[in-house]
């Protein structure tokens, strides 16, 4: 254990304080400490944008500058190297209007990262023989059942399919419930009855035929786990997984209460303002309900790595870990985790987006390397990935490289002509395009809002990434005035907007 100086930013000024003792690696020397600190400094100053010019090697951006750029109050980062947690560090503040610094002990909403943690825990029921994941989830449900439809006549929503988003279920995600709102029970969420604000969970396409991301399917697993074990899901996860992995700063506690509430970061909107009451409540525990730290998430990454490679897991058997890391039919998911066949080998990962929070964690199966990033702001996902690309560069990972294309220079006067407010032509999204320190940015307002950088590939054409990935083309009338834009989305479909 080594006492280290921790940096945090408040009001765009740098403060240095000794906040804690951080375990880098066992029995590390002073030379190790200097080497670790050198890598930390490099990560903090090597952030890389999502898109860069072809063949370029842009100078790294600083974390403090990018936090300001995205109006993000707080960031927490953890890095795994050589199969161990090398360092964990916090930056900024837990609330924009306060002075309390983010530290490695600060907890964040894990958002959809909850799915990967939850499914790993539920797989322990399969490991002990209490469930067979190849069977229909209805075989184990007693308090509620997946309604039969024409889509389930021959193919069923098996546990395996629900874990890999191929179960045919609807309800992609959840927005949570703001402070002061009535909180639905799990059965009300599944049935889509008040005060739940989402549709009933049901099968809407043939199970197994394709992949469609479904938080609703994850909540079926939530109910199934409680029916099988006879105890609350929160208790099950704490007893079977979290405690065994010493994830002592993690809890499926909704609404937030108890000891973790004293070190919980507050969520912030796209303008950097704190959410009313600090955060929304997510009773959908499997899909979005975990509070945790990057340090704890690193313990899960290491557990999967050790179990899969050397059969040395504290909770997972090698067979279970390998099954989790096996790509499922018609899906890019394993069980709970998204899987990528990277240049450096198999990568298992998951990102997350709740109102006011963003997160990412993942690692290589065979390299003993990984990263976890958690942020308390709606604009944080793009920043999460800029941090991940920095870690990848500093630690020599062959993956997580920026996209390369021919970015051009656009005259400032032309950029300024694009600035203004826009409204979706056939929907309720609104957009604000404005000049920033390095070009144009867009703020879009929808169910979850975000600010995005815009990458010019022609004088009127810009790439968008993060939560609204696509290609934007500005439109003009006969006199050359900007009238609106269209966005061709990467996943298909178009958004049209008119300038107001």
Residue pairs with C-beta under 8 A, 6 or more apart in sequence:
1 21
1 22
1 23
2 21
2 22
2 23
2 24
2 28
2 33
3 18
3 20
3 21
4 18
4 20
4 21
4 22
4 33
4 37
5 16
5 17
5 18
6 16
6 17
6 18
6 19
6 20
6 89
6 90
6 101
6 103
7 14
7 15
7 16
7 44
7 89
7 91
8 14
8 15
8 17
8 90
8 91
8 92
8 93
8 101
8 102
9 15
9 64
9 67
9 91
9 92
9 93
10 92
10 93
10 99
10 101
12 64
12 68
14 64
15 101
17 101
19 90
19 101
19 103
20 103
20 104
20 105
22 87
22 88
22 89
22 104
23 85
24 32
24 33
24 36
24 85
24 86
24 87
25 32
25 82
25 84
25 85
25 86
26 84
28 36
36 86
36 87
39 79
39 86
39 87
39 394
39 395
40 87
40 89
42 60
42 390
42 394
43 63
43 77
43 79
43 387
43 390
43 391
43 394
44 62
44 63
44 64
44 390
45 60
45 61
45 62
45 63
46 60
46 61
46 390
46 393
46 394
47 60
47 61
47 62
47 63
47 66
47 383
47 386
47 387
47 389
47 390
48 58
48 60
48 61
48 386
48 389
48 390
48 393
48 402
49 58
49 61
49 386
49 402
49 453
49 455
50 382
50 385
50 386
50 402
50 403
50 453
50 455
50 465
50 466
51 402
51 403
51 404
51 405
51 407
51 455
51 463
51 465
52 58
52 402
52 403
52 404
52 407
53 404
53 405
53 406
53 407
54 404
54 405
54 406
55 404
56 404
60 390
60 393
61 386
63 75
63 91
63 387
64 91
66 72
66 383
66 386
67 73
67 75
67 91
67 92
67 383
69 436
69 437
70 377
70 379
70 380
70 382
70 383
70 451
71 268
71 270
71 271
71 272
71 377
71 379
71 451
72 92
72 268
72 272
72 375
72 376
72 377
72 379
72 380
72 383
73 92
73 93
73 94
73 95
73 96
73 266
73 268
73 272
73 376
73 377
74 90
74 91
74 92
74 93
74 94
74 102
74 106
74 265
74 375
74 376
74 377
75 90
75 91
75 92
75 102
75 373
75 374
75 375
75 380
75 383
75 387
76 88
76 89
76 90
76 91
76 102
76 103
76 104
76 106
76 108
76 293
76 294
76 373
76 374
76 375
77 88
77 89
77 90
77 91
77 294
77 371
77 372
77 373
77 387
77 391
78 85
78 87
78 88
78 89
78 104
78 293
78 294
78 295
78 297
78 298
78 371
78 372
78 373
79 85
79 86
79 87
79 88
79 370
79 371
79 391
79 395
80 86
80 298
80 301
80 302
80 363
80 368
80 369
80 370
80 371
81 368
81 369
81 395
82 368
82 369
83 302
83 305
83 306
83 368
84 302
84 368
85 295
85 298
85 299
85 302
88 104
88 293
88 294
88 295
88 298
89 104
90 101
90 102
90 103
90 104
90 106
91 102
92 101
92 102
93 99
93 100
93 101
93 102
94 100
94 101
94 102
94 106
94 263
94 264
94 265
94 266
94 376
95 265
95 266
95 274
95 278
96 266
96 268
96 272
96 273
96 274
97 274
102 265
102 376
103 263
104 293
104 294
104 295
105 249
105 263
105 293
105 295
106 263
106 264
106 265
106 293
107 249
107 250
107 260
107 263
107 264
107 265
107 291
107 292
107 293
108 264
108 265
108 291
108 292
108 293
108 357
108 359
108 374
108 375
108 376
109 267
109 279
109 282
109 288
109 290
109 291
109 352
109 354
109 356
109 357
109 359
110 117
110 288
110 290
110 291
110 292
110 297
110 352
110 359
110 374
111 288
111 351
111 352
111 353
111 354
111 357
111 358
111 359
112 173
112 215
112 287
112 288
112 350
112 351
112 352
112 353
112 354
112 359
113 290
113 292
113 297
113 350
113 351
113 352
113 359
113 360
113 361
114 252
114 285
114 286
114 287
114 288
114 289
114 290
114 352
115 215
115 218
115 286
115 287
115 336
115 350
116 300
116 336
116 337
116 350
116 361
117 237
117 241
117 250
117 290
117 292
117 297
117 300
117 336
118 218
118 221
118 222
118 233
118 237
118 252
118 285
118 286
118 290
118 336
119 163
119 218
119 221
119 286
119 324
119 335
119 336
119 337
120 241
120 300
120 304
120 316
120 324
120 336
121 236
121 237
121 240
121 241
121 242
122 131
122 159
122 163
122 221
122 225
122 286
123 133
123 163
123 316
123 320
123 323
123 324
123 335
123 336
124 240
124 241
124 315
124 316
124 320
125 131
125 225
125 228
125 229
126 132
126 133
126 159
126 320
126 323
127 316
127 317
127 319
127 320
130 228
130 229
131 140
131 159
131 224
131 228
132 159
133 158
133 159
133 160
133 163
133 335
134 158
134 159
134 160
135 158
135 159
136 156
136 157
136 158
137 146
137 156
137 157
137 158
137 159
137 162
137 167
137 220
137 221
137 224
138 145
138 146
138 156
138 157
140 159
140 224
140 227
140 228
141 220
141 223
141 224
141 227
142 227
143 187
143 223
143 226
143 227
144 187
144 190
144 191
144 223
146 152
146 157
146 169
146 201
146 202
146 203
146 220
147 200
147 202
147 203
149 202
149 203
149 204
151 168
151 203
151 204
151 205
151 206
151 207
152 168
152 203
152 207
154 206
155 168
155 206
155 207
155 208
155 209
156 207
157 167
157 168
157 169
157 203
157 207
157 217
157 220
158 167
158 207
158 208
159 221
159 224
160 328
160 335
161 167
161 168
161 207
161 208
161 217
161 328
162 169
162 214
162 217
162 218
162 220
162 221
163 221
163 328
163 333
163 335
163 336
164 211
164 328
164 331
164 333
164 334
164 335
165 211
165 212
165 213
165 214
165 217
165 331
165 333
166 207
166 208
166 209
166 210
166 211
166 212
166 328
166 329
166 330
166 331
166 333
167 203
167 207
167 214
167 217
167 220
168 203
168 204
168 205
168 206
168 207
168 208
168 209
168 212
169 201
169 202
169 203
169 204
169 214
169 216
169 217
169 220
170 199
170 201
170 202
170 203
170 204
170 214
170 216
171 198
171 199
171 201
171 214
171 215
171 216
171 217
171 219
172 212
172 213
172 214
172 215
172 216
173 213
173 215
173 287
173 288
173 353
174 189
174 198
174 215
174 282
174 284
174 287
174 288
175 197
175 280
175 355
175 447
175 448
176 279
176 280
176 281
176 282
176 288
176 354
176 355
177 183
177 184
177 195
177 197
177 280
177 281
177 282
177 283
178 275
178 276
178 277
178 280
179 275
179 276
179 277
179 278
179 279
179 280
179 281
180 276
180 277
181 195
181 281
182 194
182 195
183 195
183 254
183 255
183 281
183 283
184 193
184 194
184 195
184 196
184 283
185 283
186 219
186 222
186 223
186 226
186 283
186 284
187 223
188 194
188 195
188 196
189 196
189 198
189 201
189 219
189 283
189 284
190 200
190 201
190 216
190 219
190 220
190 223
191 200
191 201
192 198
192 199
192 200
192 201
193 200
198 216
199 216
201 216
201 217
201 219
201 220
205 212
208 329
208 330
209 330
210 330
211 330
211 331
211 332
211 333
215 284
215 287
215 288
216 287
218 284
218 286
218 287
219 284
219 286
219 287
221 286
222 233
222 284
222 285
222 286
222 287
225 233
225 236
225 286
226 232
226 233
226 236
229 236
233 252
233 285
233 286
234 251
234 252
234 253
234 285
237 252
238 251
238 252
240 315
241 247
241 315
242 248
242 250
242 251
242 296
244 314
244 315
245 296
245 299
245 300
245 303
245 314
245 315
246 299
247 292
247 296
247 299
247 300
248 296
249 260
249 263
249 292
249 293
249 295
249 296
250 290
250 291
250 292
250 293
250 296
251 258
251 260
251 290
251 291
251 292
252 285
252 289
252 290
252 291
253 260
253 289
253 291
254 281
254 282
254 283
254 285
254 289
255 281
256 264
256 278
256 279
256 281
256 291
260 291
264 278
264 279
264 291
265 357
265 376
266 274
266 275
266 278
266 279
266 356
266 376
267 274
267 275
267 278
267 279
267 280
267 354
267 355
267 356
267 357
267 376
267 377
267 378
268 274
268 275
268 356
268 376
268 377
268 378
269 275
269 355
269 356
269 377
269 378
269 449
270 377
270 378
270 379
270 443
270 445
270 449
270 450
270 451
272 377
272 379
275 355
275 356
279 355
279 356
279 357
280 354
280 355
280 356
282 288
282 289
282 354
283 289
288 352
288 354
292 374
293 374
294 361
294 372
294 373
294 374
295 372
297 361
297 372
297 374
298 361
298 370
298 372
300 361
301 348
301 361
301 362
301 363
301 370
301 372
302 363
302 370
303 313
303 314
303 315
303 316
304 313
304 316
304 321
304 324
304 325
304 348
304 363
304 365
305 363
305 364
305 365
305 366
305 368
305 370
306 312
306 313
306 314
307 313
307 315
307 316
307 317
307 318
307 320
307 321
308 318
308 321
308 322
308 324
308 325
308 365
309 365
309 366
310 318
311 317
311 318
313 321
316 324
323 334
323 335
324 334
324 335
324 336
324 337
324 348
325 334
325 337
325 339
325 346
325 348
325 365
326 334
326 335
327 333
327 334
327 339
328 334
328 335
332 338
332 339
332 340
333 339
334 348
336 350
337 348
337 349
337 350
337 362
338 348
338 349
338 350
339 346
339 347
339 348
339 349
340 346
340 347
340 349
340 399
341 347
342 364
342 398
342 399
343 398
343 399
344 364
344 367
344 397
344 398
344 399
345 364
345 365
345 366
345 367
346 364
346 365
346 366
347 362
347 363
347 364
347 365
347 399
348 362
348 363
348 365
349 360
349 361
349 362
349 363
350 360
350 361
350 362
351 358
351 359
351 360
351 381
351 384
352 358
352 359
352 360
353 359
353 381
353 448
353 467
355 378
355 448
356 376
356 377
356 378
357 374
357 375
357 376
357 377
357 380
358 374
358 375
358 377
358 378
358 379
358 380
358 381
358 383
358 384
359 372
359 373
359 374
359 375
359 384
360 371
360 372
360 373
360 381
360 384
360 385
360 388
361 370
361 371
361 372
361 373
362 370
362 371
363 369
363 370
363 371
364 370
364 397
367 397
369 395
369 397
371 387
371 388
371 391
373 384
373 387
373 388
375 381
375 383
375 384
378 448
378 449
378 450
379 450
379 451
381 450
381 466
381 467
382 450
382 452
382 453
382 465
382 466
385 400
385 466
388 400
389 400
389 401
389 402
391 397
391 400
392 399
392 400
392 401
403 465
405 455
405 457
405 463
406 457
407 455
407 456
407 457
408 456
408 457
408 458
408 459
409 456
410 439
410 456
410 459
412 435
414 459
415 435
415 439
415 440
416 435
417 482
418 433
418 440
418 474
418 482
419 433
419 434
419 435
419 440
420 432
420 433
420 482
420 499
420 500
421 430
421 431
421 432
421 499
421 500
422 430
422 431
422 432
422 433
422 484
422 485
422 497
422 498
422 499
422 500
423 429
423 430
423 431
423 497
423 498
423 500
424 430
424 431
424 495
424 496
424 497
425 484
425 496
425 497
425 498
426 496
427 495
428 446
429 444
429 445
429 446
429 495
429 497
430 444
430 445
431 442
431 443
431 444
431 445
431 497
432 442
432 443
432 444
433 440
433 441
433 442
433 454
434 440
434 441
434 442
434 443
435 441
436 453
438 453
439 453
439 454
439 455
439 456
440 453
440 454
440 456
440 462
441 451
441 452
441 453
441 454
442 451
442 452
442 454
442 464
442 468
442 472
443 449
443 450
443 451
443 452
444 450
444 452
444 468
448 467
450 466
450 467
450 468
452 464
452 465
452 466
452 467
452 468
453 465
454 462
454 463
454 464
454 472
455 462
455 463
455 464
455 465
456 462
457 463
457 471
460 473
460 474
460 476
461 471
461 472
461 473
461 474
462 471
462 472
463 470
463 471
463 472
464 470
464 471
464 472
464 487
468 487
468 489
469 489
469 490
469 491
470 487
470 488
470 489
470 490
470 495
471 487
471 488
472 485
472 486
472 487
473 485
473 486
473 488
474 482
474 484
474 485
475 482
475 483
475 484
475 485
475 486
476 482
476 483
477 483
482 499
483 498
483 499
484 496
484 497
484 498
484 499
485 496
485 497
486 494
486 495
486 496
486 497
487 494
487 495
487 496
487 497
488 494
489 495
